[in-house]
């Protein structure tokens, strides 16, 4: 019972962090060379959740951060909401698969993050293509987004790697809370 309560508490904290980051990042006008590009800072929390608690918990963070973040920013069910949701879900699933390779020592957490950034862009462009019924976006816009996924993925991967060490120490001192090893 206590372990479940500790897990729920940490999940609430992770979801809160993800929602705040998502909302703040959506409100900041960042000078990016390509329209619609963001750093994807909330993906740090999704990746950290996958590493600590598994893909189901990561998916919960990704979906709830999009739902709640869109409520707070006033974009619920808008075009941007669907792009964010599709990108977040696909990114989470790809990163969860990537973690399996990390556990085998085949790739690093940075690689998983870059794959997640690329998947996020693919999910967004695919959703946009479906919504506007124009699939040339995949051919024209997606390659440019892939180039930008590398530096943003590296940044979020480094942040997730750093936070993983800190978070594991905190969780260990708190009794583990069901953290995956």
trRosetta pair geometry for C-beta under 8 A, 3 or more apart (Angstrom, degrees):
i j d omega theta_ij theta_ji phi_ij phi_ji
1 4 5.8 -56 -152 33 28 111
1 5 6.5 26 152 -17 63 107
2 5 5.6 -57 -150 38 33 112
2 6 6.3 35 152 -20 67 105
2 175 7.9 -28 129 120 114 161
3 6 5.7 -52 -147 35 31 112
3 7 6.4 35 152 -20 63 105
3 175 7.4 -126 -103 129 78 121
3 176 7.7 -17 -132 83 103 99
3 177 6.7 166 -158 -127 69 39
3 178 6.0 105 171 -43 106 99
4 7 5.6 -52 -148 35 32 113
4 8 6.4 31 154 -17 65 106
5 8 5.7 -52 -145 37 31 111
5 9 6.3 35 153 -22 63 106
6 9 5.6 -54 -149 34 30 114
6 10 6.5 26 155 -14 64 105
6 174 6.5 163 -156 144 129 114
6 175 6.4 -95 -121 74 173 117
6 177 4.3 -126 128 -107 112 94
6 178 7.7 151 87 4 103 92
7 10 6.0 -59 -150 39 29 106
7 11 6.2 29 153 -19 65 108
7 53 7.4 122 -152 -122 101 127
7 177 5.1 153 -77 -177 61 87
7 178 4.9 4 -86 30 123 129
8 11 5.6 -53 -144 38 32 113
8 12 6.3 36 154 -23 64 103
9 12 5.7 -52 -151 32 30 112
9 13 6.6 29 151 -17 63 104
9 177 7.9 -101 59 -128 94 133
10 13 5.5 -52 -148 36 36 112
10 14 6.3 36 153 -18 67 105
10 53 7.9 165 106 -60 122 135
10 171 7.1 38 -108 -104 152 108
10 177 5.3 79 -8 168 146 156
11 14 5.6 -53 -145 39 33 111
11 15 6.1 33 156 -18 67 106
11 49 7.7 76 -122 -135 72 118
11 53 7.2 65 -85 -81 95 177
11 57 6.3 -114 -111 -151 112 108
11 60 7.1 -5 -164 104 123 136
11 61 7.5 -132 -158 -71 80 94
12 15 5.8 -53 -144 38 29 110
12 16 6.2 32 154 -21 63 107
13 16 5.7 -55 -148 36 29 113
13 17 6.5 31 154 -19 64 104
14 17 5.7 -51 -148 35 31 111
14 18 6.3 30 154 -17 64 107
14 45 5.6 153 -171 -174 82 107
14 48 7.2 -154 -135 94 118 110
14 49 5.2 114 172 -83 151 111
14 61 5.7 -57 129 -107 110 129
15 18 5.7 -56 -147 39 31 112
15 19 6.2 32 155 -20 66 106
15 60 7.4 -61 -84 129 116 91
15 61 5.5 -141 -91 -121 71 73
15 64 5.1 -20 -145 101 121 135
15 65 6.4 -151 -154 -65 67 80
15 68 7.5 82 166 21 102 150
16 19 5.8 -54 -145 36 30 110
16 20 6.3 27 158 -17 65 107
17 20 6.0 -59 -148 38 28 109
17 21 6.2 23 158 -15 65 110
17 45 5.1 170 101 -104 109 141
18 21 5.9 -57 -144 40 28 108
18 22 6.0 31 156 -21 64 111
18 42 4.8 82 -158 -159 74 98
18 45 4.0 -145 -77 87 91 149
18 46 6.6 88 -118 -50 134 74
18 61 5.3 128 -18 -179 165 99
18 62 7.8 -105 -177 -85 151 34
18 64 7.6 89 84 87 130 89
18 65 3.8 -78 131 -93 114 136
18 69 7.8 -89 131 -50 76 122
19 22 5.6 -55 -143 38 28 114
19 23 6.1 24 159 -17 64 110
19 42 7.9 77 -60 -127 17 127
19 64 7.3 -61 -66 129 108 85
19 65 5.0 -146 -73 -131 60 70
19 68 4.6 -35 -120 99 130 124
19 69 5.1 -160 -145 -65 67 82
19 72 7.0 99 173 5 105 144
20 23 6.0 -58 -145 39 26 108
20 24 6.1 21 160 -14 64 111
21 24 6.0 -58 -142 41 27 106
21 25 5.9 24 161 -17 65 112
21 41 4.9 -127 178 109 121 107
21 42 4.5 163 97 -82 113 75
21 44 7.5 -102 173 44 171 107
21 45 6.6 164 28 -12 144 128
21 65 8.0 -16 60 -156 90 131
22 25 6.1 -60 -145 39 22 108
22 26 6.3 21 157 -19 61 110
22 42 4.2 30 -67 -70 83 151
22 65 4.9 141 -25 168 150 104
22 66 7.1 -134 -160 -85 157 43
22 69 3.7 -57 111 -107 128 153
22 84 7.8 92 -160 -166 119 138
23 26 5.9 -56 -148 35 28 111
23 27 6.5 20 155 -15 63 110
23 69 4.9 -150 -61 -141 77 83
23 72 4.8 -29 -112 96 136 131
23 73 5.4 -170 -135 -53 79 103
24 27 5.8 -63 -150 38 32 108
24 28 6.4 29 156 -24 67 108
25 28 5.9 -54 -144 30 32 110
25 30 7.9 -14 -162 -24 74 128
25 38 5.7 84 159 -168 118 127
25 39 6.6 -120 -141 46 128 95
25 41 5.4 178 -72 33 141 112
25 42 6.7 -125 19 -25 143 97
26 38 7.6 -26 -85 -106 54 149
26 69 6.7 129 -7 168 141 112
26 73 5.0 -18 101 -113 142 161
26 75 7.4 -120 180 4 148 144
26 80 7.9 110 -141 156 120 141
27 73 6.6 -146 -60 -120 89 109
30 38 6.9 114 37 -125 139 61
30 39 7.0 -171 -117 -24 175 97
32 35 7.7 149 87 -89 105 17
32 37 4.2 -151 155 73 153 108
32 38 7.5 -104 -41 -77 156 30
32 148 7.8 58 -168 -144 116 147
33 37 7.5 1 55 36 58 147
33 148 8.0 -164 56 -88 101 127
34 37 4.5 73 76 -23 96 129
34 144 5.8 156 -104 139 145 123
34 145 6.9 -162 128 -82 160 67
34 148 6.3 -116 25 -38 137 154
36 83 7.9 -63 -166 150 127 160
36 124 7.7 168 153 156 128 141
37 145 7.0 -170 -97 -119 103 82
37 148 5.6 -48 -142 147 140 162
38 41 7.8 -91 152 1 103 78
39 152 5.4 -171 -153 -135 52 108
39 155 6.8 -60 -167 89 105 143
39 156 7.4 149 155 -57 84 102
40 43 4.4 1 160 5 100 125
40 117 5.9 171 51 -115 168 91
40 120 6.2 110 -119 92 137 168
40 152 5.4 88 29 161 114 125
40 153 7.8 2 71 -77 145 54
40 156 5.8 -54 101 -55 101 147
41 44 5.8 -24 -175 1 55 114
41 156 6.8 -166 -116 -100 38 102
41 159 7.8 -13 -143 73 77 168
42 45 5.8 -45 -169 31 55 110
42 46 6.7 56 137 -18 73 102
42 65 5.5 158 -179 160 136 150
42 69 7.6 -39 -95 -69 162 157
42 88 8.0 -29 103 -112 120 115
43 46 5.1 -49 -145 38 47 115
43 47 6.0 47 155 -20 74 102
43 88 7.8 -151 -89 -122 86 75
43 91 6.2 -71 -121 148 121 146
43 113 7.3 121 131 -148 119 85
43 116 6.0 153 -173 132 131 128
43 117 7.0 141 104 -80 171 72
43 120 6.7 -75 -84 -61 141 151
43 156 5.1 15 87 -169 105 156
44 47 6.1 -57 -150 39 26 107
44 48 6.2 26 152 -18 62 111
44 156 4.9 -136 -72 -155 79 87
44 159 4.7 -40 -125 102 132 123
44 160 5.0 -160 -151 -66 70 85
44 163 6.8 88 168 15 109 148
45 48 5.6 -52 -142 39 31 113
45 49 6.2 35 155 -22 64 105
45 61 6.1 -143 127 172 99 138
45 65 7.3 132 83 -75 131 152
46 49 5.8 -56 -151 35 29 112
46 50 6.6 30 152 -20 64 103
46 58 5.3 80 -174 -164 73 89
46 61 5.2 -179 -105 99 67 120
46 62 4.9 54 -118 -72 129 91
46 65 7.5 -104 -65 17 101 146
46 88 7.1 -164 -85 -159 158 89
46 91 7.1 67 109 111 154 111
46 92 5.5 -99 179 -96 128 94
46 95 7.1 109 124 54 104 157
46 116 7.7 170 96 -171 121 145
47 50 5.7 -51 -149 33 34 112
47 51 6.4 33 153 -18 65 106
47 58 7.4 47 -92 -133 19 125
47 95 5.6 -107 -106 -173 83 151
47 109 7.4 109 167 -172 126 99
47 112 6.9 134 -141 116 117 112
47 113 5.9 2 -103 -95 161 88
47 116 6.4 -130 -79 -3 111 172
47 156 6.8 123 7 146 144 105
47 157 7.3 -103 161 -104 170 56
47 160 4.3 -33 97 -120 125 156
48 51 5.7 -55 -149 37 31 112
48 52 6.2 16 158 -7 66 113
48 160 5.1 -150 -61 -142 81 89
48 163 5.4 -42 -103 101 137 124
48 164 6.0 -157 -128 -76 84 76
48 167 6.5 99 -173 5 120 162
49 52 6.0 -64 -140 47 28 101
49 53 5.6 -38 -176 39 68 109
49 57 5.1 -138 168 122 105 99
49 58 4.5 154 98 -93 103 66
49 60 7.9 -125 158 62 148 87
49 61 4.6 145 11 -8 170 152
50 53 7.4 -78 -113 60 13 66
50 54 6.6 -30 -152 156 51 11
50 55 5.7 30 -133 -92 96 51
50 57 7.3 177 -88 76 40 87
50 58 3.6 19 -70 -68 82 147
50 92 6.9 176 -67 -156 126 77
50 95 5.6 156 26 119 171 111
50 96 5.4 -132 -145 -89 129 73
50 99 5.7 -152 142 -46 114 148
51 99 6.5 -164 -92 -122 62 128
51 109 7.2 11 -89 -121 136 122
51 160 7.1 137 -7 168 141 112
51 164 5.5 -46 114 -114 153 124
51 180 7.3 -150 157 65 41 115
52 57 7.7 -79 84 94 83 145
52 164 7.3 -164 -58 -131 93 82
52 167 6.4 -67 -82 123 140 133
52 168 7.4 -156 -107 -78 99 77
52 171 7.2 147 -151 -31 124 165
52 179 5.1 -55 -165 -137 82 91
52 180 6.3 148 174 31 24 87
53 56 7.9 -90 131 68 94 76
53 57 3.6 -19 110 48 123 161
53 58 7.2 167 74 -39 91 72
53 178 6.9 52 -121 108 87 100
53 179 6.9 -68 -73 -119 65 52
53 180 6.4 168 -99 -10 16 102
54 57 5.5 91 64 17 73 101
54 58 6.9 -132 109 -5 37 97
54 96 7.7 48 177 -135 54 109
54 180 5.8 121 -53 -46 82 140
55 58 5.3 -57 -144 40 36 116
55 59 6.1 39 157 -23 69 103
55 92 7.1 122 -158 157 80 92
55 93 7.2 63 -162 -116 123 49
55 96 3.4 53 -105 -132 117 141
55 99 7.6 -164 -65 37 93 137
56 59 5.8 -52 -148 34 29 111
56 60 6.5 34 150 -21 62 104
57 60 5.5 -49 -150 33 35 116
57 61 6.6 37 151 -18 65 102
58 61 5.7 -53 -151 35 33 111
58 62 6.3 32 152 -19 66 106
58 92 5.0 167 133 -156 104 107
58 95 7.1 -131 168 87 154 118
58 96 6.1 -179 62 -73 145 105
59 62 5.6 -52 -144 37 34 112
59 63 6.2 26 159 -14 67 108
59 89 6.9 45 -142 -132 90 72
59 92 5.1 136 -92 137 63 147
59 93 7.3 46 -90 -65 109 73
59 96 7.7 -15 -47 -47 96 143
60 63 6.2 -58 -143 41 26 104
60 64 5.9 15 164 -8 64 115
61 64 6.2 -62 -136 45 23 102
61 65 5.9 23 165 -21 63 112
61 92 7.9 162 67 -112 87 133
62 65 6.2 -56 -142 35 20 108
62 66 6.6 17 158 -15 58 109
62 88 4.1 165 -177 162 103 106
62 89 6.1 151 124 -81 134 46
62 91 7.1 178 -129 72 141 98
62 92 4.3 -100 -27 -54 158 140
63 66 6.0 -61 -154 36 29 108
63 67 6.3 24 154 -14 67 109
63 85 7.1 46 -127 -141 65 89
63 88 7.0 163 -72 113 42 127
63 89 6.7 47 -76 -83 87 94
64 67 5.6 -53 -140 41 35 110
64 68 5.7 20 167 -6 71 112
65 68 6.3 -58 -133 49 24 100
65 69 5.4 27 165 -21 62 120
65 88 7.2 -164 71 -145 105 152
66 69 5.9 -54 -129 43 20 111
66 70 6.1 20 164 -19 59 110
66 81 7.0 114 171 -159 98 71
66 84 4.9 165 -133 124 109 108
66 85 4.7 136 153 -87 157 71
66 88 5.2 -150 -52 22 129 159
67 70 6.2 -65 -153 35 21 106
67 71 6.7 22 152 -19 61 105
67 76 7.5 43 -157 -120 56 101
67 85 7.9 62 -57 -96 67 111
68 71 5.5 -51 -151 31 36 114
68 72 6.4 28 155 -13 68 106
69 72 5.9 -58 -147 41 31 107
69 73 6.1 9 161 -1 67 114
69 84 7.6 -116 86 154 127 155
70 73 6.1 -62 -133 50 30 97
70 74 7.8 -100 174 64 55 14
70 75 4.6 -95 -149 79 83 82
70 76 4.3 121 130 -82 108 59
70 77 7.6 127 151 -8 141 44
70 78 7.3 -169 -157 26 116 95
70 80 7.7 169 -116 100 106 94
70 81 4.5 58 -125 -110 149 106
70 84 7.0 174 -66 63 112 144
71 74 7.9 27 175 -68 25 30
71 76 5.3 37 -81 -59 56 125
75 78 4.3 -81 -170 29 75 132
75 80 5.1 -42 -177 73 140 117
75 81 5.2 174 132 -54 91 94
76 81 5.8 80 -144 -95 26 152
77 81 5.5 -30 -39 62 9 156
77 82 7.7 37 -154 -46 38 91
78 81 4.8 111 49 -3 65 102
78 82 7.6 -135 95 -1 40 84
79 82 6.3 -61 -159 35 31 105
79 83 6.6 27 149 -16 66 109
79 128 7.7 58 -179 -112 102 81
79 131 6.5 134 -134 151 89 161
80 83 5.5 -55 -146 38 36 113
80 84 6.0 35 156 -20 69 107
81 84 5.8 -59 -148 38 27 109
81 85 6.1 24 157 -18 65 109
82 85 5.7 -52 -139 38 31 110
82 86 6.2 26 162 -14 65 108
82 127 5.4 -172 138 171 95 133
82 131 6.5 122 95 -69 147 137
83 86 6.2 -59 -145 40 25 104
83 87 6.1 20 159 -13 63 114
83 123 7.9 128 -168 119 54 81
83 124 4.4 48 -171 -141 93 87
83 127 5.3 180 -102 84 54 131
83 128 5.9 28 -98 -57 111 93
84 87 5.9 -61 -143 43 25 108
84 88 5.9 25 160 -20 64 113
84 124 7.5 30 -70 -100 31 104
85 88 5.9 -57 -141 38 25 110
85 89 6.2 20 162 -16 63 109
85 127 7.9 128 69 -108 80 164
86 89 6.1 -55 -143 37 27 106
86 90 6.2 19 162 -10 63 111
86 123 4.2 -174 135 167 82 99
86 124 6.3 150 82 -82 102 40
86 126 6.8 -136 153 75 139 96
86 127 3.8 158 33 -54 161 137
87 90 6.2 -62 -143 43 26 104
87 91 5.9 28 159 -21 64 114
87 119 7.7 137 -160 121 63 64
87 120 4.0 55 179 -166 100 68
87 121 6.9 51 -131 -55 116 18
87 122 7.8 139 -118 62 76 49
87 123 3.9 164 -95 82 43 114
87 124 4.0 7 -65 -49 121 90
87 127 7.3 -95 -37 10 76 131
88 91 5.7 -57 -142 39 25 113
88 92 6.2 27 159 -22 62 108
88 120 6.8 36 -73 -123 36 97
88 123 7.5 -127 18 99 34 155
89 92 5.8 -55 -149 34 28 112
89 93 6.5 23 156 -15 63 107
89 123 6.7 165 60 -147 76 153
90 93 5.9 -57 -148 38 31 109
90 94 6.3 28 156 -16 67 108
90 119 4.8 -152 132 163 95 99
90 120 6.7 166 78 -90 96 36
90 122 6.4 -116 130 82 151 96
90 123 3.5 179 27 -70 137 127
91 94 5.9 -60 -146 39 28 108
91 95 6.1 24 158 -16 66 109
91 116 4.4 69 -169 -170 90 80
91 117 7.2 48 -129 -73 119 20
91 119 4.6 154 -96 91 53 104
91 120 3.8 16 -68 -67 129 85
91 123 6.5 -97 -29 7 79 139
92 95 5.9 -58 -145 39 27 108
92 96 6.3 31 155 -23 63 106
92 116 7.5 56 -69 -138 26 110
93 96 5.6 -50 -147 32 31 114
93 97 6.7 31 153 -16 62 102
93 119 7.5 -144 64 167 79 151
94 97 5.8 -53 -154 36 34 110
94 98 6.3 37 148 -22 65 107
94 115 5.3 -145 147 141 116 101
94 116 5.7 170 86 -96 106 56
94 118 7.8 -110 133 74 163 85
94 119 3.8 -175 11 -57 154 164
95 98 5.2 -53 -147 37 36 118
95 99 6.5 48 152 -31 65 96
95 112 5.2 83 -143 169 76 99
95 113 7.2 39 -116 -89 115 39
95 115 6.7 155 -85 88 60 100
95 116 4.0 19 -65 -82 109 119
95 119 7.5 -140 -32 41 75 142
96 99 5.7 -42 -153 20 33 116
96 100 7.7 42 147 -22 56 93
97 100 5.9 -44 -169 18 42 115
97 101 7.6 32 142 -9 65 100
98 101 5.7 -56 -162 36 46 109
98 102 6.5 51 142 -24 73 100
98 107 6.5 -71 -166 81 90 138
98 111 6.8 -165 -164 110 125 86
98 112 3.5 150 127 -121 136 90
98 115 5.1 157 -75 63 143 146
98 116 7.1 -100 16 -46 148 89
99 102 5.1 -45 -147 31 42 118
99 103 6.5 46 153 -22 67 99
99 112 6.1 63 -64 -127 59 151
100 103 5.9 -51 -154 32 31 112
100 104 6.9 21 149 -9 61 107
101 104 5.6 -58 -150 42 38 108
101 106 4.2 -75 -174 64 92 118
101 107 4.7 33 123 23 120 105
101 111 8.0 -73 98 98 126 129
101 112 7.6 173 62 -78 103 99
102 105 7.6 43 180 -72 33 23
102 106 7.4 -90 -70 50 22 72
102 107 5.9 -64 -77 78 63 76
102 108 6.7 62 -117 -152 95 17
102 109 6.0 56 -121 -71 143 63
102 111 7.9 174 -79 61 92 104
102 112 6.0 -33 -48 -42 124 134
107 111 4.0 -99 177 74 115 150
107 112 6.5 132 115 -47 120 78
108 111 5.0 109 55 2 69 98
108 112 7.3 -126 105 -1 44 87
108 157 7.7 82 120 174 97 133
109 112 5.4 -49 -150 35 39 116
109 113 6.4 43 150 -22 66 104
109 157 5.5 157 124 -165 78 95
109 160 6.1 -143 161 97 125 112
109 161 4.9 148 82 -80 141 97
109 164 7.3 -116 -122 -10 167 152
110 113 5.6 -54 -151 35 32 113
110 114 6.5 32 152 -18 66 103
110 153 7.4 101 -179 136 65 87
110 154 5.8 23 -162 -128 108 64
110 157 3.7 117 -119 134 52 148
110 158 6.6 31 -99 -56 102 65
110 161 7.0 -21 -55 -38 79 135
111 114 5.7 -53 -148 36 33 110
111 115 6.4 34 152 -17 65 105
111 157 7.5 105 9 -129 26 156
112 115 5.7 -55 -150 38 31 113
112 116 6.2 35 150 -22 64 107
112 157 6.8 138 64 -116 73 113
113 116 5.4 -52 -147 35 32 115
113 117 6.4 35 153 -21 65 101
113 153 4.6 150 125 -176 81 78
113 154 7.0 137 95 -84 123 19
113 156 5.0 -176 -167 89 126 92
113 157 2.9 -154 27 -70 151 96
113 160 6.2 175 -82 26 128 136
114 117 5.6 -49 -148 33 33 112
114 118 6.5 32 152 -16 64 105
114 149 6.3 102 -164 138 68 91
114 150 5.8 21 -140 -123 116 51
114 153 3.3 117 -101 125 50 147
114 154 6.3 25 -73 -54 103 64
114 157 6.6 -29 -31 -34 72 140
115 118 5.7 -56 -149 39 31 111
115 119 6.2 31 153 -18 66 108
115 153 7.3 120 12 -152 33 145
116 119 5.6 -54 -143 39 31 111
116 120 6.2 38 154 -26 64 103
116 153 6.6 149 60 -128 78 104
116 156 7.7 -99 81 96 123 136
117 120 5.6 -49 -148 30 31 115
117 121 6.7 29 153 -15 62 103
117 149 3.8 157 121 -160 107 87
117 150 7.6 -167 86 -51 140 19
117 152 5.2 152 -139 92 145 100
117 153 3.4 -122 8 -72 137 99
117 156 6.8 149 -65 34 113 133
118 121 5.8 -55 -153 37 32 110
118 122 6.3 33 150 -19 66 106
118 146 5.7 38 -127 -126 99 77
118 149 4.3 110 -73 148 64 163
118 153 7.0 -11 -23 -61 77 146
119 122 5.4 -52 -144 38 34 114
119 123 6.2 38 155 -21 66 104
120 123 5.8 -53 -149 35 28 111
120 124 6.4 25 154 -16 62 108
120 149 7.5 161 52 -121 94 112
121 124 5.8 -57 -147 38 31 110
121 125 6.2 23 159 -13 67 109
121 142 6.7 131 141 -141 107 73
121 145 3.9 166 -164 146 137 127
121 146 6.6 -166 90 -70 152 52
121 148 7.7 134 -87 72 146 97
121 149 5.4 -101 -7 -71 138 122
122 125 6.0 -58 -141 41 28 104
122 126 6.0 28 159 -19 65 111
122 142 6.7 54 -103 -142 63 120
123 126 5.9 -57 -142 39 25 110
123 127 6.2 24 159 -17 63 108
124 127 5.9 -57 -147 38 28 108
124 128 6.2 26 155 -17 64 108
124 145 7.9 -153 68 -157 118 161
125 128 5.6 -52 -143 39 32 112
125 129 6.2 37 154 -23 64 105
125 137 5.3 -168 -166 133 92 109
125 138 5.7 128 140 -94 120 60
125 141 5.9 -179 -124 92 123 111
125 142 4.7 158 121 -82 176 96
125 145 6.5 -162 -47 24 129 157
126 129 5.6 -52 -147 35 30 114
126 130 6.5 29 153 -17 63 105
126 138 6.9 49 -86 -88 63 110
127 130 5.7 -55 -150 37 32 110
127 131 6.2 29 154 -19 67 108
128 131 5.7 -55 -143 38 31 110
128 132 6.1 -1 168 9 68 110
128 137 5.7 -110 100 140 112 170
129 132 6.8 -69 -136 53 21 86
129 133 7.7 62 166 -113 54 10
129 134 6.0 -115 -140 78 65 52
129 135 4.8 67 -169 -104 125 55
129 137 4.7 -149 -79 50 92 119
129 138 5.7 2 -70 -36 153 96
130 133 7.3 14 -172 -76 27 49
132 137 7.6 90 61 -29 124 138
134 137 5.9 87 106 -20 91 99
135 138 5.5 -18 -178 12 72 115
135 139 7.6 64 136 -7 71 97
136 139 5.4 -57 -157 44 54 108
136 140 5.4 27 153 -3 84 116
137 140 6.3 -69 -129 52 25 93
137 141 4.7 -24 -166 26 69 124
137 142 6.9 90 139 -32 66 90
138 141 7.4 -21 -64 50 10 83
138 142 5.0 6 -158 -13 44 138
139 142 7.1 28 -35 31 8 107
139 143 7.8 1 178 -14 35 107
140 143 7.7 -86 176 25 15 99
140 144 8.0 -4 147 -2 53 112
141 144 6.0 -65 -164 39 42 111
141 145 6.3 39 147 -19 75 110
142 145 5.4 -57 -146 39 37 113
142 146 6.4 45 154 -28 68 100
143 146 5.5 -47 -150 27 35 117
143 147 7.0 38 152 -20 62 97
144 147 5.9 -49 -159 28 36 112
144 148 6.9 25 148 -9 64 106
145 148 5.7 -60 -151 43 38 108
145 149 6.3 52 148 -37 69 100
146 149 5.3 -43 -147 19 35 119
146 150 7.6 45 155 -28 58 90
147 150 6.5 -46 -172 11 35 110
148 151 6.7 -56 -161 41 47 96
148 152 6.1 31 153 -5 76 116
149 152 6.0 -69 -141 52 31 104
149 153 5.3 35 162 -26 70 117
150 153 5.9 -56 -137 38 19 110
150 154 6.4 20 160 -19 59 106
151 154 5.6 -53 -145 35 33 112
151 155 6.4 33 156 -19 65 105
152 155 5.7 -53 -149 36 33 112
152 156 6.4 24 157 -11 67 107
153 156 6.0 -56 -141 42 30 103
153 157 5.9 33 157 -22 65 111
154 157 5.6 -57 -144 39 27 114
154 158 6.3 30 157 -20 64 105
155 158 6.0 -54 -150 34 28 109
155 159 6.5 24 154 -15 63 108
156 159 5.6 -54 -147 40 34 112
156 160 6.1 35 154 -20 67 107
157 160 5.7 -53 -143 38 30 110
157 161 6.2 34 156 -21 64 106
158 161 5.7 -53 -146 35 29 113
158 162 6.4 28 155 -17 64 107
159 162 5.8 -56 -148 38 30 111
159 163 6.1 23 156 -13 66 112
160 163 5.8 -58 -140 44 29 107
160 164 6.1 42 155 -34 64 102
161 164 5.7 -46 -148 21 27 116
161 165 7.3 26 156 -15 57 99
162 165 6.4 -59 -166 30 31 107
162 166 6.9 20 148 -8 65 110
163 166 5.6 -59 -148 43 40 110
163 167 5.6 37 157 -20 74 112
164 167 5.9 -59 -140 41 25 108
164 168 6.1 28 161 -22 64 108
165 168 6.1 -54 -146 33 25 110
165 169 6.7 24 156 -16 60 106
166 169 6.0 -61 -158 35 30 110
166 170 6.5 24 151 -15 67 108
167 170 5.6 -55 -147 39 35 110
167 171 6.0 30 157 -16 69 109
168 171 5.8 -56 -140 42 29 108
168 172 6.0 36 157 -26 64 107
168 179 6.6 146 -122 166 75 158
169 172 5.7 -52 -144 33 27 114
169 173 6.5 25 156 -15 61 106
170 173 5.9 -59 -154 38 29 109
170 174 6.4 17 151 -10 64 113
171 174 5.5 -63 -145 45 34 107
171 175 7.9 -78 173 61 59 45
171 176 6.1 51 150 -140 92 19
171 177 5.2 -94 -155 31 104 113
171 179 5.0 94 132 -45 149 142
172 176 6.4 34 -114 -79 44 59
172 179 7.8 -69 -65 37 66 148
174 177 6.1 12 101 -32 113 110
176 179 5.5 -130 -173 20 66 95
